[in-house]
Amino acid sequence: MTFPDRQLEGRPSTLAEDAAEWDRRLRSAQCAEDDRKAFEAWCEADPARAAAFDDLQSGIRGLKEAYAVNPRLRAMRDQAQALRPAGRPWRIAAGVSALAVAGAAAGAWLIFRPAPVAPVPAEAPRDAISVFQTAVGERTTVVLSDGSKVTLNTRSKMVVDYTPDRRDIALTAGQALFEVAKNANRPFVVTAGSRRVTAVGTTFDIRIDPRRVDVTLIEGRVRVDPVRPGLLAVIRPDVRQLKAGEQLTATDAGAGVAVAPANISAVTSWRQGAVVFNDTPLPDAVAEINRYAAEPIVVGDPALAQYRVNGRFRTSEPATFVNALAAYFPLEARRAPDGQTVLTARR
């Protein structure tokens, strides 16, 4: 399949260019279920297509990592985006061999070309293991080779390891929402902290904190079991079947497990760049906002723990959150020399 709008210089689009077009469409806010199904069918028709798409994702990740450590490269990217023609989609030069960013005023092109990848034999037992992660305040959506979508929240990291009969993912930090493509013969298994979540085709959210794992089921069904069952597991198996609208919380490395109804809108508000507080202790609300802030907010007075925060706040606007606290509670916010914002009781 080639795309009619991807004709270049009178020739049909290449496989790499088609992969880039799929990437653009799947990342679009207008992407619908029909688009994802069409993408899955496109990949299944030829293994080389899925490989081309995976290569593109690897190249994009490498480019993002280069931006993070190279200020000059970021400046070149910003200039290229400023020069982009209005109303036309930004075309990623397709394939790993042609990821490009427009250069400086001279108009040169800076092209990233990873080392050549050896061809994968048809009998290869697994896809390449892929690592995806986000920086502070960043969100990103990844479309996997089977059509499943994973949206990563701030400071998150996951490792994808697909085999012909199993789809394994390790969420090692942060939070992610999984929209799983149905395949009854190929389980989708996510390991997160002390818990393992198994699904076939469903949507769920997982969040990892230092001593806690939350699994919230949005639709479908999932099975949640411990990664390392205790000695009592033989007598009393610690396996839970969640229904839509339920949240499982496992604390203290699996020592405590509870299932309760969840506020799905609040749990998933981060996808719209927001957090929702409902009678939340002020220190807990500050800790939540700090997940998204490059310069943290510090509760400098234990007396502030008595206050409860309610409302919806943008994760990208910590200053607005601080101003709201100062307006509603008798506290002061001052900027420390190290960039932190310190909250203290008003005298």
DAPE-V11127 format. One record per backbone hydrogen bond with DSSP energy under -1.0 kcal/mol. NH is the residue of the N-H (numbers start at 1). CO is the residue of the C=O. If there is no record, write none. Layout:
nh->NH co->CO
nh->NH co->CO
This chain:
nh->6 co->3
nh->8 co->11
nh->11 co->8
nh->18 co->14
nh->19 co->15
nh->20 co->16
nh->21 co->17
nh->22 co->18
nh->23 co->19
nh->24 co->20
nh->25 co->21
nh->26 co->22
nh->27 co->23
nh->31 co->28
nh->36 co->32
nh->37 co->33
nh->38 co->34
nh->39 co->35
nh->40 co->36
nh->41 co->37
nh->42 co->38
nh->43 co->39
nh->44 co->40
nh->45 co->41
nh->46 co->43
nh->49 co->46
nh->51 co->47
nh->52 co->48
nh->53 co->49
nh->54 co->50
nh->55 co->51
nh->56 co->52
nh->57 co->53
nh->58 co->54
nh->59 co->55
nh->60 co->56
nh->61 co->57
nh->62 co->58
nh->63 co->59
nh->64 co->60
nh->65 co->61
nh->66 co->62
nh->67 co->63
nh->68 co->64
nh->70 co->66
nh->74 co->70
nh->75 co->71
nh->76 co->72
nh->77 co->73
nh->78 co->74
nh->79 co->75
nh->80 co->76
nh->81 co->77
nh->82 co->78
nh->83 co->79
nh->88 co->85
nh->98 co->95
nh->101 co->110
nh->103 co->108
nh->107 co->104
nh->110 co->101
nh->112 co->99
nh->124 co->121
nh->127 co->162
nh->130 co->160
nh->132 co->158
nh->134 co->156
nh->138 co->135
nh->140 co->152
nh->142 co->150
nh->144 co->148
nh->147 co->144
nh->149 co->179
nh->150 co->142
nh->151 co->177
nh->152 co->140
nh->153 co->175
nh->155 co->135
nh->157 co->173
nh->158 co->132
nh->159 co->170
nh->160 co->130
nh->161 co->168
nh->163 co->166
nh->164 co->125
nh->167 co->187
nh->168 co->161
nh->169 co->189
nh->170 co->159
nh->171 co->191
nh->172 co->157
nh->173 co->157
nh->176 co->206
nh->177 co->151
nh->178 co->204
nh->179 co->149
nh->180 co->202
nh->186 co->183
nh->188 co->199
nh->189 co->167
nh->190 co->197
nh->191 co->169
nh->192 co->195
nh->195 co->192
nh->196 co->225
nh->197 co->190
nh->198 co->223
nh->199 co->188
nh->203 co->219
nh->204 co->178
nh->205 co->216
nh->206 co->176
nh->207 co->214
nh->208 co->174
nh->209 co->212
nh->212 co->209
nh->213 co->250
nh->214 co->207
nh->215 co->248
nh->216 co->205
nh->217 co->246
nh->218 co->203
nh->219 co->203
nh->222 co->242
nh->223 co->198
nh->224 co->240
nh->225 co->196
nh->227 co->194
nh->233 co->230
nh->236 co->232
nh->239 co->237
nh->240 co->224
nh->242 co->222
nh->245 co->217
nh->246 co->243
nh->247 co->260
nh->248 co->215
nh->249 co->258
nh->250 co->213
nh->251 co->256
nh->252 co->211
nh->255 co->252
nh->256 co->251
nh->258 co->249
nh->260 co->247
nh->262 co->245
nh->264 co->262
nh->267 co->263
nh->268 co->264
nh->271 co->268
nh->272 co->269
nh->273 co->270
nh->274 co->269
nh->275 co->313
nh->277 co->311
nh->280 co->309
nh->282 co->307
nh->285 co->281
nh->286 co->282
nh->287 co->283
nh->288 co->284
nh->289 co->285
nh->290 co->286
nh->291 co->288
nh->292 co->289
nh->298 co->341
nh->300 co->343
nh->304 co->301
nh->305 co->302
nh->306 co->303
nh->307 co->304
nh->309 co->280
nh->311 co->277
nh->313 co->275
nh->315 co->273
nh->317 co->314
nh->321 co->317
nh->322 co->318
nh->323 co->319
nh->324 co->320
nh->325 co->321
nh->326 co->322
nh->327 co->323
nh->328 co->324
nh->329 co->325
nh->331 co->329
nh->332 co->344
nh->334 co->342
nh->336 co->340
nh->339 co->336
nh->341 co->296
nh->342 co->334
nh->343 co->298
nh->344 co->332
nh->346 co->330
